[in-house]
Amino acid sequence: MVINSWENGQYKEIWVYSKETEADERALCGLINGDWGWLNYYNEEGDAGLSSRNPNYTGVDGETVNFIINGELDPFPLSYGHSLDGHGSPCF
């Protein structure tokens, strides 16, 4: 397992790579903006991946939260994010 992370103020990007074999490209990416976190899973490099959704989200459609991924600040639907408990852990 290989872990890479990056942090700039309220923004964090954490990558965990499985690397069970040399060809294993599976990765889990955690993106954090302050009190919000978003998880993404990739089976291989270039994969569109799977990402978390918050089934308890009751906000307004179209509301967004910014995350930095691969050095770019982009808005994503707030319904993708999960509130964090102040310790960096998702509150499900």
Protein Blocks (a to p, Z undefined) as FASTA:
>chain_A
ZZddddehjbccddddfklamklmcdcddddehjaccddddfbghiabjadddfkbcbde
hiacdddeehiacdddfklpccdehlopacZZ
